[in-house]
Structures are given as structure tokens and as C-alpha cells.
Amino acid sequence: MDLINRTLLTLRPNENFLEWLHQTSEENAKVEEEELWEDSNAYLIKEVDSESDLEEILKSRYQELFVAELSDWVEDDQLWPEDLSFETFCEYFQVEVQTVVIDLVDSPINKEEY
């Protein structure tokens, strides 16, 4: 078991995200909030020691996070919200952070382009 030098960031889509999603297709109109939360994406970011560290990382990476989250649900970017600002990102997601990340696997972590 190894402690790794990362912080775990989880983005949980909220009611504003769900309202947008419901407008994108008939199929997505049936999605319920619980389904959004069942398997939220998790991201490893550099270690953070304070709220200001986290805010700095979010402000510098929110666009790629936003695009990743939107494209998970709707591939057609023409259906995405027009405003992809940091403020909208904050309105669409609840950010959860775990500062202690422990690797329980004895093999190396494999990376592939996402």
C-alpha cells in the first residue's frame, strides 16, 4: 500500500447540469439525478494544501474538465451550453476533494490518452 502524491478531485453534476442535459435529447430527458451521481468522474491533480491551491488548479484546468464532462453525456458540442465560463462550470458541478490518495495495487499505474 502506497501513499501517492496526488489529490483526488471528483466532479458531481448537479441540478443545473441535469436541467441542461434534459434539453439535449429525448433519451437524456429521462436521466435522473441519481444516475448522474452513480459513477462520477474522478481526476488526479497535484497535491493541494489549501482552498486557494484548489481554486488555482480549477481555474487553470476547468475548460478541459468541463469539455470532458459534457462530452461524456453529449458528444455533439453544438448542444453544449453557450457559456463555458468558470462561473458556469461552478454552477454545474459540485467539487469534492480527497487529499489522501492511497494506491492498494502492487503494479504500476498505466496511462493512456483520454
For each residue, the residues with C-beta under 8 A, 3 or more apart:
1: 102 103 104
2: 102 103
3: 100 101 102 103
4: 44 101 102 103
5: 46 47
6: 44 45 46 47 101
7: 44 45 46 47 48 54 97 98 99 101
8: 42 43 44 45 97 98 101
9: 42 43 44 45 57 95 96 97
10: 40 41 42 43 95 96 97 98
11: 40 41 43 65 69 93 94 95 96
12: 36 37 40 93 94 95 96
13: 17 18 21 36 37 40 69 92 93
14: 17 18 91 92 93 94
15: 18 19 33
16: 19 20 91 92
17: 13 14 20 21 36 69 92 93
18: 13 14 15 21 22 31 33 36
19: 15 16 22 23
20: 16 17 23 24 81 92
21: 13 17 18 24 28 31 36 73 74
22: 18 19 28 29 31
23: 19 20 28 29
24: 20 21 28 73 74 79
25: 28 29 74 79
26: 29 30
27: 30 31
28: 21 22 23 24 25 31 73 74
29: 22 23 25 26
30: 26 27
31: 18 21 22 27 28 35 36
32: 35 36
33: 15 18 36 37
34: 37 38
35: 31 32 38
36: 12 13 17 18 21 31 32 33 40
37: 12 13 33 34 40
38: 34 35
39:
40: 10 11 12 13 36 37
41: 10 11 68 69 72
42: 8 9 10
43: 8 9 10 11 65
44: 4 6 7 8 9 101
45: 6 7 8 9 48 57 61
46: 5 6 7 57
47: 5 6 7 99
48: 7 45 53 54 57 97 99
49: 53
50: 53 54
51: 54 55
52: 55 56
53: 48 49 50 56 57
54: 7 48 50 51 57 58 95 97
55: 51 52 58 59
56: 52 53 59 60
57: 9 45 46 48 53 54 60 61
58: 54 55 61 62 65 86 89 95
59: 55 56 62 86
60: 56 57
61: 45 57 58 64 65
62: 58 59 65 66 86 89
63: 66 67 84
64: 61 67 68
65: 11 43 58 61 62 68 69 89
66: 62 63 69 70 84 88 89 92
67: 63 64 70 71 84
68: 41 64 65 71 72 114
69: 11 13 17 41 65 66 72 73 92 93
70: 66 67 73 74 77 80 81
71: 67 68 74 75 77
72: 41 68 69
73: 21 24 28 69 70
74: 21 24 25 28 70 71 79 80
75: 71
76: 79 80
77: 70 71 80
78:
79: 24 25 74 76
80: 70 74 76 77 84
81: 20 70 84 88 92
82:
83: 87 88
84: 63 66 67 80 81 88 89
85: 88 89
86: 58 59 62 89 90
87: 83 90 91
88: 66 81 83 84 85 91 92
89: 58 62 65 66 84 85 86 92 93
90: 86 87 93
91: 14 16 87 88
92: 13 14 16 17 20 66 69 81 88 89
93: 11 12 13 14 17 69 89 90
94: 11 12 14
95: 9 10 11 12 54 58
96: 9 10 11 12
97: 7 8 9 10 48 54
98: 7 8 10 101
99: 7 47 48
100: 3
101: 3 4 6 7 8 44 98
102: 1 2 3 4
103: 1 2 3 4 109
104: 1
105:
106:
107:
108:
109: 103
110:
111:
112:
113:
114: 68
